[in-house]
Amino acid sequence: MDKFNKNQNPTSKGVCNMEHYLDMARDGKNNVWRYILGIFIILTVFYGYGIIVPESVDTWGPLVNYLIQDFSYILYFLAVVLVIKIIHKRSFKSLITPKKSLHWKLMGIGFTIYFVLMFLFSLLPQYLADPSSLSLNPNLWGFLIFLPFLLIIVPIQTTSEELFFRGYLLQATGFLSRNFILLAILNGILFMLPHLANPEVAQAPLTAIIDWVVFGFVMAYLTLKSGTLEMAIAAHASNNLFITVISNYQGSVFSTPSLLVTSTSEATTAADGDLVFLLISILTTILIPVLYYLLMFKIPQIKKYRDMS
């Protein structure tokens, strides 16, 4: 079969948001070869750049190295856009929402909620357990130089990943099944796979893998449930900006200065063999995205913005 069934579960009046979101893929051309080619192009552009560009050149300095390395995410973003528009012949917005325009206020609310959750259930417990593990960055000037670039590039990086995983791949797998639990599980696994090359795996593989699978699952489920990618985009940007701007740690995949310097991380401590801390770390890893999902759907004021057309 060389083409997905365009008549499977057509969108009709009264169907759930999940159907609206997945059905946006039907606005374009959906031959199987187009998805194979699209995935190949996107991954080749992203990983090909990483192969061509040297990992680090000391003479350029940390900021230039960071900009050169993370330029790959700008190419990643552009590759997704071009694949959707040229190969699939549909609008870029169809990866995000079926509504007329993006809900920037909803995204701002989602960003803020996830940021607060990161503080309450990640940074604060670490400080209460060991205040000496956190300190103000002694090189504040270096951090301030990085800051404007982090505020621009990190959201591009996270949005690119959301467009590819919770947008392109989630809608593609929607042609194969409409079981949103199955789709979310598959998406969580797919999201985890490229992250296995991150340094966190060497420190505490179990915690890291659970983190990526759970985050990918919850963001996919949230996207299907709401019928829009906006809340996942907001959460992912908030998560990564919290790490890069507020509290980074040694061994993190983000080699950038942050406001606070931490001498350890949940992953590192878990790797030391503390079973209790490992369990707490895993629970925290699960708790933050799950609480985010619950808050975004249970607070009436947020529901009002979410349901706006």
QUIGI-V38898 format. One record per pair of residues at least 24 apart in sequence whose ideal C-beta (glycine too) atoms are under 10 Angstrom apart, sorted by the first residue. I is the first residue (numbers start at 0). J is the second residue. Records with the same first field share a line. If there is no record, write none. Layout:
BEGIN
I = J / J
END
This chain:
BEGIN
0 = 30 / 31
1 = 30 / 31 / 32 / 33
2 = 28 / 29 / 30 / 31 / 32 / 33 / 174
3 = 28 / 29 / 30 / 31 / 33 / 34 / 171 / 173 / 174 / 175
4 = 29 / 174 / 175
5 = 29 / 174
7 = 173 / 174 / 175 / 176 / 177
8 = 173 / 174 / 177
10 = 97
14 = 226
15 = 177 / 179 / 223 / 224 / 226
16 = 97 / 222 / 223 / 224 / 225 / 226 / 227 / 305 / 306
17 = 173 / 177 / 179 / 182 / 220 / 222 / 223 / 224 / 225 / 226
18 = 97 / 173 / 177 / 179 / 223 / 226
19 = 96 / 97 / 98 / 226 / 227
20 = 93 / 94 / 95 / 96 / 97 / 165 / 166 / 169 / 170 / 173 / 179 / 222 / 223 / 224 / 225 / 226 / 227 / 228
21 = 97 / 169 / 170 / 171 / 172 / 173 / 174 / 176 / 177 / 179 / 182 / 222 / 223 / 226
22 = 93 / 97 / 170 / 173 / 226
23 = 89 / 90 / 92 / 93 / 94 / 95 / 96 / 97 / 166 / 170 / 173 / 226
24 = 83 / 87 / 89 / 93 / 94 / 166 / 167 / 169 / 170 / 171 / 173 / 174
25 = 89 / 93 / 170 / 173 / 174
26 = 87 / 88 / 89 / 90 / 93 / 97
27 = 83 / 84 / 86 / 87 / 88 / 89 / 90 / 93 / 170
28 = 86 / 87 / 88 / 89
29 = 87 / 88 / 89 / 170 / 171 / 174
30 = 86 / 87
31 = 171 / 174
32 = 86
33 = 82 / 86 / 87 / 88 / 171
34 = 82 / 86 / 87 / 167 / 168 / 170 / 171 / 172 / 174
36 = 82 / 86 / 87
37 = 78 / 79 / 81 / 82 / 83 / 85 / 86 / 87 / 163 / 167 / 168 / 171
38 = 82 / 163 / 167 / 168 / 171
39 = 82
40 = 78 / 79 / 81 / 82 / 85 / 86
41 = 74 / 75 / 76 / 77 / 78 / 79 / 81 / 82 / 83 / 159 / 162 / 163 / 167 / 168
42 = 75 / 78 / 163 / 193
43 = 78
44 = 71 / 74 / 75 / 76 / 77 / 78 / 79 / 81 / 82
45 = 71 / 72 / 74 / 75 / 76 / 78 / 79 / 159 / 160 / 163 / 193
46 = 71 / 75 / 193
47 = 71 / 74
48 = 72 / 73 / 74 / 75 / 78
49 = 74
55 = 254
60 = 144
61 = 141 / 144 / 145 / 254 / 255 / 256
62 = 141 / 144 / 145 / 148 / 255 / 256
64 = 254
65 = 145 / 148 / 149 / 152 / 243 / 253 / 254 / 255 / 256
66 = 145 / 148 / 152
68 = 152 / 254
69 = 148 / 149 / 151 / 152 / 153 / 155 / 156 / 253 / 255
70 = 152 / 155
71 = 156 / 159
72 = 152 / 153 / 154 / 155 / 156 / 157 / 158 / 159 / 160
73 = 151 / 152 / 155 / 156 / 159
74 = 159
75 = 155 / 156 / 158 / 159 / 160 / 162 / 163
76 = 155 / 156 / 158 / 159 / 160 / 162 / 163
77 = 159
78 = 159 / 162 / 163
79 = 158 / 159 / 160 / 161 / 162 / 163 / 166 / 167
80 = 159 / 162
82 = 163 / 167
83 = 162 / 166 / 167 / 170
87 = 167 / 170 / 171
89 = 170
91 = 162 / 166
92 = 228
93 = 166 / 170
94 = 161 / 162 / 163 / 165 / 166 / 167 / 169 / 170 / 228
95 = 158 / 161 / 162 / 165 / 166 / 222 / 227 / 228 / 229 / 231 / 232
96 = 222 / 225 / 226 / 227 / 228 / 229 / 308
97 = 226 / 227 / 308
98 = 226 / 227 / 229 / 306 / 307 / 308
99 = 307 / 308
100 = 307 / 308
101 = 227 / 228 / 229 / 232
102 = 227 / 229 / 230 / 233 / 304 / 305 / 306 / 307 / 308
103 = 229 / 233 / 304
104 = 304 / 307
105 = 225 / 227 / 229 / 230 / 233 / 295 / 301 / 303 / 304 / 305 / 306 / 307
106 = 227 / 228 / 229 / 230 / 231 / 232 / 233 / 234 / 236 / 237 / 304
107 = 233 / 304
108 = 230 / 233 / 294 / 295 / 298 / 300 / 301 / 304 / 305
109 = 221 / 229 / 230 / 231 / 232 / 233 / 234 / 235 / 236 / 237 / 291 / 294 / 295 / 301 / 304 / 305
110 = 154 / 230 / 232 / 233 / 234 / 235 / 236 / 237 / 238 / 240 / 241
111 = 233 / 237
112 = 230 / 233 / 234 / 237 / 290 / 291 / 294 / 295 / 298 / 301
113 = 230 / 233 / 234 / 235 / 236 / 237 / 238 / 240 / 241 / 287 / 288 / 290 / 291 / 294 / 295
114 = 233 / 234 / 236 / 237 / 238 / 240 / 241 / 244 / 245
115 = 237 / 241 / 291 / 294
116 = 234 / 237 / 238 / 241 / 286 / 287 / 288 / 289 / 290 / 291 / 294
117 = 234 / 237 / 238 / 240 / 241 / 242 / 245 / 246 / 287 / 291
118 = 241 / 245 / 246
119 = 286 / 287 / 290
120 = 282 / 283 / 284 / 286 / 287 / 290
121 = 238 / 241 / 242 / 245 / 246 / 264 / 265 / 280 / 283 / 284 / 286 / 287
122 = 241 / 242 / 245 / 246 / 259 / 261
124 = 265 / 279 / 280 / 283
125 = 246 / 248 / 259 / 261 / 263 / 264 / 265 / 268 / 283
126 = 246 / 259 / 261
128 = 263 / 268 / 276 / 279
129 = 261 / 262 / 263 / 268
131 = 262 / 263
132 = 246 / 248 / 259 / 260 / 261 / 262 / 263 / 264 / 268
133 = 246 / 248 / 259 / 260 / 261 / 262 / 263
134 = 259 / 260 / 261 / 262
135 = 258 / 259 / 260
136 = 246 / 247 / 256 / 257 / 258 / 259 / 260
137 = 260
138 = 256 / 260
139 = 256 / 258
140 = 256
141 = 255 / 256
142 = 244 / 247 / 255 / 256 / 257 / 258 / 259 / 260
143 = 256 / 258
144 = 256
145 = 243 / 244 / 255 / 256 / 257
146 = 243 / 244 / 255 / 256 / 257 / 258
148 = 255
149 = 239 / 240 / 243 / 244 / 253 / 255 / 256 / 257
150 = 236 / 240 / 243 / 244
152 = 243 / 255
153 = 235 / 236 / 237 / 238 / 239 / 240 / 241 / 242 / 243 / 244 / 253 / 255
154 = 232 / 233 / 235 / 236 / 237 / 239 / 240
155 = 236
156 = 235 / 236 / 239 / 243 / 253
157 = 231 / 232 / 233 / 234 / 235 / 236 / 237 / 238 / 239 / 240
158 = 228 / 231 / 232 / 233 / 235 / 236
159 = 235
160 = 190 / 193 / 194 / 215 / 218 / 231 / 232 / 235 / 239
161 = 190 / 218 / 219 / 222 / 228 / 229 / 231 / 232 / 233 / 234 / 235 / 236
162 = 228 / 231 / 232
163 = 189 / 190 / 193
164 = 189 / 190 / 193 / 215 / 218 / 219 / 222 / 228 / 231 / 235
165 = 190 / 215 / 218 / 219 / 220 / 221 / 222 / 223 / 228 / 231 / 232 / 235
166 = 222 / 228 / 231 / 232
168 = 219
169 = 215 / 218 / 219 / 222 / 223 / 228 / 231
170 = 222 / 228
172 = 219
173 = 223
177 = 223
179 = 219 / 220 / 222 / 223 / 224
180 = 216 / 219 / 220 / 223
182 = 216 / 219 / 220 / 222 / 223
183 = 215 / 216 / 217 / 218 / 219 / 220 / 221 / 222 / 223 / 224
184 = 212 / 215 / 216 / 219 / 220
185 = 215 / 216 / 219
186 = 212 / 215 / 216 / 217 / 218 / 219 / 220 / 222 / 223
187 = 211 / 212 / 213 / 214 / 215 / 216 / 217 / 218 / 219 / 220
188 = 212 / 215 / 216
189 = 215 / 219
190 = 214 / 215 / 216 / 218 / 219
191 = 215 / 216
194 = 252
196 = 252
197 = 250 / 251 / 252 / 253
198 = 249 / 250 / 251 / 252 / 254 / 266
199 = 248 / 250 / 251 / 252 / 264 / 265 / 266 / 267 / 270
200 = 252 / 266
201 = 250 / 266 / 270
202 = 248 / 249 / 250 / 251 / 264 / 265 / 266 / 267 / 268 / 269 / 270 / 271
203 = 250 / 264 / 265 / 266 / 267 / 268 / 269 / 270 / 271 / 277 / 280 / 281
204 = 266 / 269 / 270
205 = 266 / 269 / 270 / 277 / 280 / 281
206 = 264 / 265 / 266 / 267 / 268 / 269 / 270 / 276 / 277 / 278 / 280 / 281 / 283 / 284
207 = 252 / 265 / 266 / 269 / 270 / 284
208 = 284
209 = 280 / 281 / 282 / 284 / 285
210 = 265 / 266 / 280 / 281 / 283 / 284 / 285 / 287 / 288
211 = 284
212 = 284 / 285
213 = 281 / 284 / 285 / 286 / 287 / 288 / 289
214 = 238 / 284 / 285 / 287 / 288 / 291
215 = 288
216 = 285 / 288 / 289
217 = 285 / 287 / 288 / 289 / 290 / 291 / 292
218 = 288 / 291 / 292
220 = 288 / 289 / 292
221 = 288 / 291 / 292 / 295 / 296
224 = 292 / 295 / 296 / 305
225 = 292 / 295 / 296 / 302 / 305 / 306
226 = 305 / 306
227 = 305
229 = 304 / 305
230 = 291 / 292 / 295 / 296 / 301 / 305
231 = 288 / 291
233 = 291 / 295
234 = 287 / 288 / 291 / 292 / 295
237 = 291
238 = 287 / 288 / 291
END
